[in-house]
């Protein structure tokens, strides 16, 4: 925290949060939540979420779901759902279906679609098409369509 505000400190906060979450996700989550009023909050939340999901995607998604909307939460939700989808696509899909419309849901769908397209290309494209934000939907559709095309020209 002795670093001046800016990219270097934010990046350091994210890396420390992710490293701590690798061994003690609950402590890392508590530490990251302390940044809620800081410019470093997105990096702290993203670092914890992206690391925690490797150990326990369900717990990571539950934690992320309880946080206020933020860029870090939105980014981490997409990463978390991508990982969870690789382990249990049905449970991850049900979780998304239970979410209300929000930027985090759009990010979750993008993460889901980007992973599920490798298992079921048409489902990946279909999920990508359900994103409400036009820019995110377009990005997800392009990514999933590329995979679909490679699998089924």
N, C-alpha and C positions, 0 to 999 in steps of 0.2 A: 504494500500500500504506500510505500515511500516513493514509488515512481510517480511522475507527473501524470495528470489525466491525459488520456489519449489512447491511440491504438496499441502501443506497447503494453501499457498497464492492462487494458481490457483483454488483450490476448493472453497476458500472463495470468490474469484472474481465471479465464476460461480453462487454461491448461491445468492450473492448480486444482480447480473445481473438478475437472475430469479425472485427474490423478487420484484425488481424495475419494471420489465416488467409486473408483475401482476397488478400493479396500473397505470403505465405510460409507455406503450411499446415504444413510440416514443423517450422519453428521455432515456430509457434503451438502445435502439438501438444506439442512438448517443454516449452514454457512452461506450458501447461495441466496437463500431468502433474505438474508441480511443486506443484500445489495439492492433491494427493491427500489430504493430512491436514488440509486447511483446510475451513472452512464454505463457502468460495467455489468449491470444486471443481466442483460441479454447474454453476455458471454458466460457469466456464472451459471445461469439457468441452462444454457445450451451445453456447457461442459458437463454438468452433472447429468442431465437427461441423456446425452449421447453415450456417456460411459455406463450409467446405471442400466440402460436398456440391454447392454451386453450380458449382464448378470441376471436381470429379472425384468423382462419387458412389461409384464402386467403391473408390477409395483411402480416402475418408472412412469408408465402412462397414467396410473392413478395419481401419482404425485403431480405430474404435469397438469392433469385435468383440474386439480384444485388450486392452481395458481391463476392470478389475474392475467388477462391477455397481454402479451408482449411479443416482441420479435424473437427473443430467445425461446420462449415457450412454443411459439408457432414452429420455429425451425426444429426444435428438439422433438416435437410431437410427430413431425414427418419422419424424422430419423427413427424414432421409437416404433412407429407403425410399420416401417419398412422391415425392421429387424423382427418384430413380433410376427409379421406376415410370413417370414421365412420359417418360423417355428410352428405357428398355428394359424393358418390363413382364415379358418372359419371363425375363431374367437376374435381375431383382429377385425374382420369384416363386421361382425356383430357389434363390436365396440363402436366402430364408425357409424353404423346404422343408428345407434342409440345417442350419438352426439347431436347437439343442435347446431344449426348453421352458424359458422364462425370462421375466422381465418385459421384457427387451429384445426378445425375439421377439414378445411380445404387442404391444408398441409398434410394432415393424416391420410386423406384420400390419395394425395400425390405419392406419399411414401408407400402406401398399400399398392397402388396401381403399378408403380415402378418395380415392385418386387413380384407381384402376382402375375405380371405379364410374362415372366419367364416360365411360369408354371402353366398358365392358361392365357395365351395372347389375346383372345377376344375379350375375356373378362377384364384384363388390364386396360384395354382401350375403353371398354364400357365404363369402368370405374373412373377413368380419367375424364370422360365426358360428363360425369356428374358433378364436377367441381364447379362451384358457383362463381368464383372470381375469374373473369375472362382471361387475364394474363397468365394466371397459374394453370387454368384449364388448357390454354393453348400450349404452354410448355409441356405439360403432362401428356397431352395428346400427341405431340411431336415425338416425345421420348418413347411412349408406348407403341406408337405406330411404327417407329423404326424397328423395334424388336419384333413386332407382328410381321412386318415385311420380310425381315431376315428369316423368320421361321416359316413363312407361308407366302412366297412370292406370287 
